[in-house]
Amino acid sequence: MNILFFLTPKNEVAYVENDDTLRQVLEKIEYHKYTAIPMLNKNGKYVGTVTEGDLLRYIKEKWFLNIREAEDCSISRVPLRWKYQTVDINCNMEDLVDTAMKQNFVPVLDDADNFIGIVRRSDILKYCYKQSKAGRQKQEEA
């Protein structure tokens, strides 16, 4: 099985850029109902993953309680607490599953380290469930 089977391509993934403002990131996370979102630079390189917790800690620390003030704050100033592991498009399934067990989604990079999409842990679990269900049905039929 190839990682492409599980890949959600970049054009179907909401992400932020590292020069977006805090307000833009907050609004995008709220709109998509995400708890974490990939962050890229202008060249499409993966920079990290911003979580709701990262934003809340930063707002608490800097006292940005006014959303207008958040318009002047670049998201690149927000420290990321958790380093999401990435995988290469050519990684093996064992590495993909091992990484997905530790985080909700796995950012996927191409050979030039460009962000090309994500693999959601839920997609892997759905596939495994369907495979195990199909396997049980085959055993029952035999």
Residue pairs with C-beta under 8 A, 6 or more apart in sequence:
1 93
3 87
3 89
3 90
3 91
3 93
3 96
3 108
3 119
4 89
5 127
6 96
6 119
6 120
6 123
6 124
6 127
7 89
7 108
7 116
7 117
7 118
7 119
8 117
8 118
8 119
8 120
8 123
9 116
9 117
10 44
10 115
10 116
10 117
12 117
13 38
13 117
13 118
14 28
14 31
14 32
14 34
14 37
15 37
15 38
15 39
15 40
15 115
16 24
16 25
16 28
16 37
16 38
16 39
16 40
16 50
16 75
17 39
17 40
17 41
17 42
18 39
18 40
18 41
18 47
18 74
18 75
18 76
19 42
19 74
19 75
19 76
20 28
20 74
20 75
21 70
21 71
21 72
21 73
21 74
21 75
22 55
22 58
22 59
22 64
22 70
22 71
22 73
22 74
22 75
22 77
22 78
23 67
23 70
23 71
23 73
24 75
25 37
25 50
25 55
25 75
26 55
26 67
26 70
28 34
28 37
29 35
29 37
29 50
29 52
29 55
35 51
35 52
35 104
36 49
36 50
36 51
36 52
36 84
36 104
36 105
37 49
37 50
38 46
38 48
38 49
38 84
38 107
38 115
38 118
39 46
39 47
39 48
39 49
39 50
39 75
39 80
40 46
40 47
40 115
41 47
43 114
44 114
44 115
45 113
45 114
45 115
46 86
46 107
46 109
46 113
46 114
46 115
47 76
48 80
48 83
48 84
49 80
49 82
49 84
49 107
50 75
50 78
50 80
51 80
51 81
51 82
53 81
53 82
54 78
54 79
54 80
54 81
54 82
55 78
57 79
57 81
58 64
58 77
58 78
58 79
59 65
59 70
62 73
64 70
64 73
82 103
84 103
84 105
84 106
84 107
85 99
85 102
85 103
85 106
86 106
86 107
86 108
86 109
87 95
87 96
87 99
87 106
87 107
87 108
87 109
87 119
88 108
88 109
88 110
88 111
89 108
89 109
89 110
89 111
89 116
90 111
96 106
96 119
96 124
97 124
99 106
100 106
100 119
100 121
100 124
101 121
103 121
104 120
104 121
104 122
105 118
105 119
105 120
105 121
106 118
106 119
106 121
107 115
107 117
107 118
108 115
108 116
108 117
108 118
108 119
109 115
109 116
110 116
